[in-house]
Amino acid sequence: MQVYYIKLFLHLIFLHITCTLAEVADHTTEPKGTHATLYTNEDYVIQLDAATFNDTIYCDGKEDCSAFIVEFYADWCGHCRNYAPMYVELADDIKKWKNVIKLAAINCADSYNLPICTIHNIRSLPTIKYFEKNSKVSDNGMKFKAYHNIASMRKQITEYVIREQHTKNYDNWPNFEYIGEISRFSQLWNGLNENISTMAILFDNEKNDLLGSLVLLDLSYYSNKVIIKRSDKSHPLAAAFDVQTFPAVTIIKRGDKKPIFVSDFRKMISGELDSFFNADNMVDTIINHTPDRINRSSVDCNTSPELCQPKYFVSESDMLKAIKYALTNEIELVGQNLTGNSLTALYNFVNMLNDYYPGYTKNGSDNTSVKILENSSKAKQIFFNLKQFLTIKMMENSLTLDDWVNEFKKYEQKFDNPFADDADWEHCKGTEPRYRGYTCGLWTLFHTITVSAYNDAPVNGDFDPIPIIYSIRGWVEEFFGCEYCKKHFIEMTGRKFKIEDHMKTKEDTYLYLWKAHNIVNNRIKGHDSEDPNFKKYQFPAKFLCKECNEDFESLDNPKTHKFLQSYYSNINPYVKKTI
């Protein structure tokens, strides 16, 4: 029952936001919020936010209302970043279908949009949903498979559109049914708009041919100038119009018995019809638009180490920013009370932060100089209090999201808001906003915690490092939003590079995650999510530790071990911005 009221409350907030701030977005709209987005207003992807979602998607009764494909994503999500270029190309490919369906996206990483993503039960990213034309606010959309190629996505969209049209029979959508028996040409025009004197007839090569349906959707762009019909190639009209290759499109004028235009091949149709209708003004920039994507120029750090070395360091503010997002946005996106595995995972993660997150930095040649990190020390007090709170909730086996959010905010305010909200990313700052950021902050946090745990472990005596990695994996499995990243991490730590098989010694406390991260870097090197100025090197790269790479056959050597201990112990303190 509590879950129901939480959903109802969020729903009312959503309605309040959209009713008071509502506006309809198009592909030129700049979304509100503080996070970078994966799309630009030069793409044919409509960027939504909390203020525009309602009026844009739920357009019931409006003249230009269409169906929508909506991608719910996070700008920090590597898989979302890799998916974005294909999504942009898809939007460009089907831009002429805009009278029927449009593509949109909303960034769930932005707190401004979080209520919408929660209402729509977005548990993993990216999630794609199909919203029918004339959807109402109570409609939650239909899950849509996120294929990674345009052809499969286009086919899926077409199938959904055909299914909806068969059910709803919209006047301004293509009629996917076939022309029936007729005895006179004039019967083709029965009951149709008398103001339109041109008809395009598509002749399919095969019954219910996908290509034919695609052509009908292409032709829907001209629905204000031409009536569109579909015919089987065995229909007498094919012979009457002397159509010999299929699929084909013929165009006839009202009252005529012979076509004035015949075309085959879908690729030719758009260009030929544009010329036929003399549609320069109607098409304007749509035909020649090609999205201007990222400049991939980069710096070679091995040949110019002096340009790269200063960018590599452990930043206190990067870790604090990542921690807050992990404990707030990621948890809230669950959208329901925490019990069982999810509650246990949160408890273990907070317990790990309480035990091993460092409140100090070590520097000097041998990390002998210790300095207190003021904000991290305050954060550790928050972790301690949250652990006490969660201990009680573990006994009750239930935690509402409202209780968690309120408890977090209470201690955050009590200890002077230490999570560097005003700070920009430092080491984790990408060449462009779409790179690095949160995921970089998480990796930095995890490595720093494992080195801290190693440093604090007793010199002599039992120490089991495995629970630390279990705590990280448990949080990833239950709360990490990037579905693709989560899947690979769980598969790697559970099978391909199994935790239990590779954590045998005290040193493995930090070495296991270091090796695992290099495995990940090797797998995703060269992907679109890779920052051109922060290549996925095997860490530490030669420009950071020459002797680590040259003095031994493998990176797993004593000098690398010493480098890692020093690197993740020497933390750059957060410096609060001054006005």
C-alpha positions in Angstrom: 0.0 0.0 0.0 2.9 2.4 0.8 4.3 1.9 -2.7 0.9 2.8 -4.1 0.9 6.1 -2.2 4.4 6.9 -3.2 3.6 6.4 -6.8 0.4 8.5 -6.4 2.3 11.3 -4.7 5.0 11.3 -7.4 2.2 11.3 -10.0 0.6 14.4 -8.5 4.0 16.2 -8.4 4.4 15.3 -12.0 1.0 16.6 -12.9 1.7 19.8 -11.0 5.0 20.4 -12.8 3.6 19.7 -16.2 0.5 21.7 -15.7 2.3 24.8 -14.4 5.3 24.7 -16.7 4.1 22.7 -19.6 5.1 23.4 -23.2 5.4 21.3 -26.3 9.0 20.3 -27.3 10.3 19.8 -30.8 13.8 18.9 -32.0 15.0 22.4 -31.5 14.0 22.6 -27.9 16.8 22.9 -25.3 15.8 20.8 -22.2 15.9 22.2 -18.7 18.2 20.7 -16.1 21.8 20.8 -14.9 23.2 17.7 -16.6 24.7 17.5 -20.1 22.6 15.7 -22.6 23.5 13.1 -25.3 21.7 15.0 -28.0 21.7 18.4 -29.6 19.0 20.6 -31.2 20.6 19.7 -34.6 19.5 16.1 -34.2 16.0 15.0 -35.0 15.6 13.6 -31.5 13.2 15.7 -29.4 14.8 16.4 -26.0 12.2 16.2 -23.3 12.3 17.3 -19.6 9.9 17.5 -16.7 8.2 20.6 -18.1 7.7 19.3 -21.7 7.1 15.6 -21.3 3.4 15.8 -20.5 2.2 18.2 -23.3 4.5 16.6 -25.9 3.8 12.9 -25.4 0.2 13.1 -24.1 -1.2 15.2 -27.0 -4.7 13.7 -27.0 -6.9 15.5 -29.5 -4.3 17.9 -30.8 -4.1 18.2 -34.6 -0.4 17.3 -34.9 -0.5 14.5 -32.3 1.6 11.5 -33.2 2.9 8.3 -31.6 6.3 8.6 -29.9 9.3 6.5 -29.2 11.0 7.8 -26.0 14.4 6.8 -24.8 15.0 7.1 -21.1 18.7 7.4 -20.6 21.5 8.8 -18.3 24.2 10.9 -19.8 26.9 9.1 -17.7 25.8 5.7 -18.8 28.4 4.2 -21.2 25.9 2.0 -23.0 23.6 5.1 -23.5 26.5 7.0 -24.9 27.3 4.2 -27.3 23.6 3.9 -28.3 23.1 7.7 -28.9 24.8 7.9 -32.4 22.5 5.1 -33.7 19.5 6.7 -32.2 20.4 10.0 -33.9 20.8 8.2 -37.2 17.4 6.4 -36.7 15.7 9.8 -36.1 17.3 11.2 -39.2 16.3 8.1 -41.2 12.6 8.2 -40.3 12.2 12.0 -40.0 9.6 11.9 -42.8 7.4 9.8 -40.6 6.8 12.7 -38.3 3.1 12.9 -39.0 2.9 9.3 -37.7 5.7 8.9 -35.1 8.5 11.0 -33.6 11.6 10.1 -31.6 12.3 11.7 -28.2 14.6 11.2 -25.3 14.8 12.3 -21.6 17.8 12.3 -19.3 17.0 10.4 -16.1 20.4 11.3 -14.6 19.1 14.9 -14.1 17.3 15.3 -10.8 14.9 17.7 -12.5 13.5 14.7 -14.5 13.7 12.1 -11.8 10.0 12.1 -10.9 9.0 11.3 -14.5 11.5 8.4 -14.8 10.3 7.1 -11.4 6.7 7.2 -12.5 7.5 5.3 -15.6 9.3 2.6 -13.7 12.6 3.1 -15.3 14.9 0.7 -13.5 17.6 0.3 -16.1 19.1 2.5 -18.7 18.6 2.9 -21.5 14.9 2.0 -21.6 12.9 2.7 -24.7 9.1 3.0 -24.7 6.4 3.3 -27.4 3.6 5.8 -26.7 0.5 5.5 -28.9 -1.0 8.5 -30.5 -3.5 10.3 -28.3 -2.0 8.7 -25.2 -3.3 10.0 -21.9 -1.3 10.8 -18.7 -2.4 7.5 -17.2 -0.7 5.6 -20.1 2.7 4.3 -19.1 3.9 3.4 -22.6 5.0 0.0 -23.9 8.5 -1.4 -23.5 10.4 -1.3 -26.8 13.5 -3.4 -27.5 16.7 -1.3 -27.9 18.2 -2.9 -31.0 21.6 -1.6 -32.0 21.0 -1.2 -35.7 18.7 1.0 -37.7 17.1 -1.7 -39.8 15.9 -3.7 -36.7 14.6 -0.6 -34.9 12.9 0.6 -38.1 11.2 -2.8 -38.5 10.1 -2.8 -34.9 8.7 0.7 -35.1 6.8 -0.2 -38.3 5.3 -3.3 -36.7 4.0 -1.2 -33.7 2.6 1.4 -36.0 0.8 -1.1 -38.2 -0.6 -2.8 -35.1 -1.9 0.5 -33.7 -3.4 1.6 -37.0 -5.2 -1.7 -37.4 -6.8 -1.1 -34.0 -7.4 2.7 -34.1 -7.8 3.3 -37.9 -6.6 7.0 -37.9 -7.6 9.1 -40.9 -4.2 10.8 -41.2 -2.1 7.7 -40.9 -1.2 5.4 -43.8 -3.8 2.8 -44.6 -1.9 -0.5 -44.6 -4.9 -2.5 -46.0 -4.9 -3.5 -49.6 -7.2 -2.1 -52.4 -10.1 -4.4 -52.8 -12.0 -5.3 -56.0 -13.0 -2.4 -58.2 -14.6 -2.3 -61.6 -13.9 1.4 -62.5 -10.9 3.7 -61.9 -13.3 6.2 -60.3 -13.9 3.9 -57.4 -10.4 4.5 -56.2 -11.5 8.0 -55.2 -14.8 7.1 -53.4 -15.1 8.8 -50.0 -11.8 10.6 -50.2 -10.8 14.2 -49.7 -12.0 16.0 -52.9 -9.4 18.8 -52.4 -6.6 16.3 -53.1 -6.4 15.3 -56.8 -3.2 13.1 -56.6 -3.0 9.5 -55.5 0.1 7.3 -54.9 -0.5 3.6 -55.1 2.2 1.3 -53.7 2.4 -2.2 -55.4 4.0 -4.7 -53.0 6.3 -7.5 -54.2 4.8 -9.8 -51.5 1.7 -9.6 -49.3 2.4 -7.6 -46.2 5.9 -6.9 -47.3 7.9 -4.9 -44.8 9.5 -2.8 -47.5 6.0 -1.8 -48.7 5.0 -0.7 -45.2 8.2 1.4 -45.0 7.4 3.1 -48.3 3.9 3.9 -47.1 5.4 5.6 -44.0 7.8 7.5 -46.2 4.9 8.7 -48.3 3.0 9.8 -45.3 5.2 12.9 -45.3 3.2 14.1 -48.4 -0.3 13.3 -47.0 -1.4 16.9 -47.4 -0.7 16.6 -51.2 -1.4 13.0 -52.0 -3.7 10.2 -51.1 -1.8 7.0 -50.4 -3.1 3.5 -51.2 -1.6 0.0 -51.2 -2.1 -2.8 -53.7 -1.0 -6.4 -54.2 1.0 -7.0 -57.3 -1.6 -9.5 -58.5 -4.3 -6.8 -58.6 -5.6 -5.9 -62.1 -4.3 -2.3 -61.5 -0.7 -3.5 -61.8 -1.4 -4.6 -65.4 -3.5 -1.6 -66.1 -0.7 0.7 -65.1 2.0 -1.5 -66.8 3.9 -2.0 -63.6 6.5 -4.7 -64.2 8.9 -4.5 -61.3 8.0 -4.7 -57.6 7.7 -3.0 -55.2 6.7 0.1 -57.2 4.9 3.4 -56.6 2.7 4.9 -59.2 1.1 8.3 -59.1 -2.2 9.1 -60.9 -4.3 12.2 -61.2 -8.0 12.2 -60.4 -9.9 11.3 -63.5 -6.9 9.8 -65.3 -6.5 6.1 -66.3 -2.7 6.2 -66.8 0.0 7.0 -64.2 2.0 10.1 -64.6 4.9 8.7 -62.4 6.3 5.3 -61.7 9.2 4.5 -59.3 10.7 1.4 -57.7 13.3 1.1 -55.0 12.6 2.8 -51.7 15.9 4.7 -51.8 14.8 6.5 -54.9 11.4 7.4 -53.7 12.1 10.4 -51.5 14.3 12.2 -54.0 12.0 11.5 -57.0 8.9 12.5 -55.1 10.5 15.7 -53.9 11.2 16.6 -57.4 7.8 15.6 -58.6 6.0 17.7 -56.0 8.5 20.5 -56.4 8.7 20.4 -52.6 11.7 22.5 -51.9 9.9 24.7 -49.5 8.2 21.9 -47.7 11.3 19.8 -47.3 13.8 22.7 -46.7 16.7 21.5 -44.6 15.3 18.1 -43.9 16.7 16.4 -47.0 20.3 17.6 -46.6 20.6 17.6 -42.8 23.4 15.4 -41.5 24.0 15.5 -37.8 27.3 17.1 -36.8 28.8 14.7 -34.3 31.7 14.7 -32.0 35.2 15.8 -33.0 37.4 12.8 -32.2 40.8 14.5 -32.2 43.0 13.4 -29.3 46.3 13.8 -27.6 48.8 10.9 -27.6 49.8 10.8 -23.9 52.8 8.5 -24.6 54.4 11.0 -26.9 53.3 14.1 -25.0 53.3 12.9 -21.3 53.6 16.5 -20.0 50.1 17.2 -21.4 48.5 14.2 -19.7 50.2 13.6 -16.4 48.6 16.7 -14.6 45.1 15.3 -15.5 45.6 12.1 -13.6 45.0 12.3 -9.9 42.5 11.2 -7.3 40.0 14.0 -6.6 38.1 14.2 -3.3 35.3 16.2 -4.9 34.9 13.6 -7.8 34.4 10.9 -5.2 32.0 12.9 -3.1 29.9 13.8 -6.1 29.8 10.1 -7.2 28.8 9.0 -3.6 25.9 11.4 -3.4 24.5 10.4 -6.8 25.0 6.7 -5.9 23.1 7.1 -2.6 20.3 9.4 -3.9 19.5 9.3 -7.6 20.4 5.7 -8.1 18.4 4.6 -5.1 15.3 6.8 -5.9 15.2 5.4 -9.4 14.2 2.0 -7.9 10.8 3.5 -7.4 9.7 1.2 -4.7 10.3 0.2 -1.1 13.6 -1.6 -0.4 13.4 -5.0 1.1 15.4 -8.3 0.9 18.4 -8.1 -1.4 18.0 -4.4 -2.3 18.0 -3.4 1.4 20.9 -5.7 2.2 22.9 -4.3 -0.7 22.3 -0.7 0.4 23.3 -1.6 4.0 26.5 -3.3 2.9 27.5 -0.4 0.6 27.0 2.2 3.3 28.8 0.0 5.8 31.7 -0.3 3.4 31.8 3.5 3.0 31.7 3.9 6.8 34.6 1.4 7.3 36.9 2.2 4.5 36.2 5.5 2.8 39.3 7.6 3.7 38.9 10.8 5.7 42.5 11.8 5.0 45.1 12.1 2.3 48.7 10.8 2.3 51.3 12.6 0.2 55.1 12.9 0.1 57.4 10.5 -1.6 56.4 7.6 0.6 52.9 8.8 1.5 54.2 9.8 5.0 52.5 13.2 5.3 48.9 12.8 6.4 46.3 15.6 6.1 42.7 15.4 7.1 40.1 15.8 4.3 37.5 18.1 5.9 34.6 17.2 3.7 35.3 13.5 3.6 35.5 13.4 7.4 32.1 15.0 7.5 30.8 12.5 4.9 32.1 9.6 7.1 30.0 10.9 10.0 27.0 10.8 7.6 27.9 7.2 6.7 28.1 6.2 10.4 24.6 7.6 11.1 23.1 6.1 8.0 24.6 2.7 8.9 22.9 3.0 12.4 19.6 3.9 10.7 19.9 1.0 8.2 20.7 -1.4 11.0 17.2 -0.8 12.4 15.6 -1.0 8.9 17.4 -4.3 8.3 15.6 -5.8 11.3 12.3 -4.5 10.0 13.2 -5.7 6.5 11.6 -2.6 5.0 12.7 0.9 4.0 10.5 3.4 2.1 12.2 5.7 -0.4 10.8 8.7 1.4 12.4 7.6 4.7 15.7 7.0 3.0 15.7 10.4 1.2 14.6 12.3 4.3 17.3 10.5 6.5 20.0 11.3 3.9 19.0 14.9 3.7 18.8 15.3 7.5 22.4 14.2 8.0 23.6 15.9 4.9 22.4 19.2 6.4 23.6 18.4 9.9 27.1 17.9 8.7 27.3 21.0 6.5 26.5 19.5 3.0 29.9 17.9 2.4 29.2 16.3 -1.0 30.7 19.0 -3.2 27.5 19.9 -4.9 29.0 23.1 -6.3 32.1 21.5 -7.7 32.8 20.6 -11.3 34.3 17.3 -12.1 38.1 17.5 -11.8 40.1 14.4 -12.9 36.7 13.0 -14.1 35.9 16.1 -16.2 35.5 14.9 -19.8 36.7 16.6 -23.0 33.0 17.1 -23.6 30.1 16.9 -21.1 29.0 13.5 -22.5 32.3 11.9 -21.4 33.5 10.5 -18.1 31.9 12.2 -15.0 29.9 9.9 -12.7 31.2 6.5 -13.8 34.8 7.8 -13.6 34.0 9.0 -10.1 32.6 5.6 -9.1 35.7 3.7 -10.4 38.0 6.2 -8.5 35.9 5.7 -5.4 36.1 2.0 -5.6 39.8 1.9 -6.2 40.5 4.4 -3.3 38.3 2.3 -0.9 40.2 -0.9 -1.7 43.6 0.7 -1.2 42.3 2.3 2.0 41.1 -1.1 3.2 44.5 -2.6 2.4 46.3 0.2 4.2 44.1 -0.2 7.3 44.3 -4.0 7.4 46.2 -5.6 10.3 49.8 -6.4 9.5 49.5 -9.7 11.1 46.2 -11.5 11.5 43.2 -12.5 9.5 41.8 -10.1 7.0 39.2 -11.2 4.4 39.0 -8.7 1.5 36.2 -10.4 -0.4 33.3 -8.7 1.5 34.5 -5.3 0.2 34.2 -6.4 -3.4 30.9 -8.2 -2.6 29.6 -4.9 -1.3 30.5 -3.1 -4.5 29.0 -5.9 -6.7 25.8 -6.0 -4.6 25.3 -2.2 -5.1 26.0 -2.5 -8.8 23.6 -5.4 -9.2 20.7 -3.7 -7.3 21.1 0.0 -8.1 23.5 0.8 -10.9 21.3 2.2 -13.7 23.3 1.3 -16.8 21.9 -2.1 -17.6 24.6 -3.1 -20.1 27.4 -2.1 -17.8 25.8 -3.9 -14.8 25.4 -7.1 -16.8 29.0 -7.1 -17.9 30.3 -6.3 -14.4 28.2 -9.1 -12.8 29.3 -11.5 -15.4 32.9 -10.6 -15.1 33.1 -10.8 -11.3 30.9 -13.9 -11.1 32.3 -16.0 -13.9 35.0 -14.6 -16.3 37.1 -13.1 -13.6 35.5 -14.7 -10.6 36.1 -12.9 -7.3 36.6 -16.1 -5.3 39.2 -17.4 -7.7 41.3 -14.2 -7.7 41.2 -12.9 -4.2 43.6 -15.0 -2.1 46.0 -12.6 -0.5 45.8 -9.3 1.4 47.2 -7.5 -1.7 44.3 -8.7 -3.7 42.1 -6.3 -1.7 43.1 -3.6 -4.3 44.7 -5.7 -7.0 41.5 -7.6 -7.9 39.6 -4.4 -8.8 42.6 -2.9 -10.6 42.9 -6.1 -12.8 39.1 -6.1 -13.4 39.1 -2.4 -14.4 41.9 -3.1 -17.0 39.8 -6.0 -18.3 36.9 -3.5 -18.8 39.1 -0.9 -20.4 40.4 -3.5 -22.9 36.9 -4.5 -23.8 35.5 -1.0 -24.4 38.6 0.6 -25.9 37.6 2.5 -29.0 33.9 2.6 -28.2 32.0 5.8 -28.8 31.9 6.3 -25.0 35.7 6.6 -24.9 36.9 10.2 -24.3 39.5 10.9 -27.1 41.7 12.6 -24.6 41.4 9.9 -21.9 42.1 6.7 -23.8 41.3 3.4 -22.2 44.9 2.6 -21.4 46.0 -0.4 -19.4 46.5 1.4 -16.1 49.0 2.7 -15.1 50.1 3.7 -18.6 53.7 4.3 -19.5 53.4 8.1 -19.3 52.3 7.7 -15.6 54.7 5.0 -14.5 57.5 4.2 -16.9 59.3 1.7 -14.7 56.0 -0.2 -14.2 55.8 -0.9 -17.9 59.5 -1.3 -18.8 61.2 -3.2 -15.9 58.9 -6.2 -16.0 57.2 -8.5 -18.4 53.8 -7.9 -16.8 52.1 -4.8 -15.3 51.4 -7.0 -12.2 54.7 -6.3 -10.5 56.0 -4.7 -7.3 56.5 -1.3 -8.8 53.0 -1.2 -10.1 51.7 -2.3 -6.7 53.6 0.6 -5.0 52.4 3.1 -7.6 48.7 2.0 -7.1 49.1 2.4 -3.3 50.6 5.8 -3.6 48.2 7.0 -6.4 45.0 6.1 -4.6 46.3 7.4 -1.2 47.3 10.8 -2.4 43.9 12.6 -2.7 43.5 16.1 -3.9 41.4 18.0 -1.3 38.1 19.6 -2.3 38.3 23.4 -2.3 35.0 25.1 -2.0 34.2 27.7 -4.5 34.3 31.3 -3.3 32.1 34.0 -4.7 
